[in-house]
């Protein structure tokens, strides 16, 4: 674990309440483009790959860096729940953070510009999303009614206008879309150039494909459910870590009366991953035809009043109903329990 520090800007919103999480196998030169926005904040970096190699972090950033050796030492036998050599390892950062909010971004994502040419401060927009309520129980046709210049439309029940706390802010991408391997193969040159100036609450009872490369969440509200699962070289599935987490998170948010927002902010996703390598997700594509109906029908009992209790209950249902799909889901259900045990050990007051 290494660290470096710098002076911070008092004008940065919630600078003492936010951790920026990055999982990487490469040097973090991309941070130079984010310096005006990220430098006042604390970073947690998870180093994948060989722990004996050195990851270069640009000068002046305040950060902690963890590799596999650190994770093994801190979690002991429970470290088996953390997938390594994969971006799912960022889950460990979620666990060890002591901040209220988390923003996580990939190292191939850069600052985007809005249609006027102004650089987008993605972190600031995420914070705005998380600090304003969500409206999952009744859809507002003007999208987010709490934004400046918007409000609730005629016919919106006044009893629901207070909204509920926002647990997750899901951002989008310009340039390279977040496509699966088959879509990449048939649309290799497609780029997203559409900037939609909108934020909306995903309605209760509706699932969504969560992408982890431009994501923020309230750790105090939903942190224990942000587990990116068992994926990678030693597992039969890849590239589904954030999708799986999103399904679990949405079920629990719906149960606990929390909100999930999607839309702004945009980041610039500049590097298309190899679609042939991405075909390692094929089992996820195959299994999701059973996974989605499972989550659509999942329900949690009333006595599940904490995220941890919800997650343990969900793990039981995963084992009971998905274990017959493949033995992998029995292992995943066990890892979900181990994850919660490890979370509670490192966060005893949670």
MOJOUR-V748423 format. One line per field, one symbol per residue. phi: phi as a letter, one per 20 degrees, with the letter a starting at -180 (. if undefined). Layout:
phi->???
//
This chain:
phi->.cbbcbfdefefflfeccdedcdbdcfdfffgfeggdegfdeddddeenffeedeedgfneebdcddgffffffemgfffeefdlbffffgffgfefdefccccbefddcfedfgenffeeffffgffffedfdcfebfefelffefgncafegnegffdffmcgeeccdedbdmefedffgfgfecfdfcededdebcceffgndebefdeebccbeffecgfeedemdbofecfbcmdffffgffffffffffemddcdbpgeecdeedfffffffffeffffffffdffggffdfcdfffedcffffffffffffffddgffafgfffffffffggfffgffecfef
//
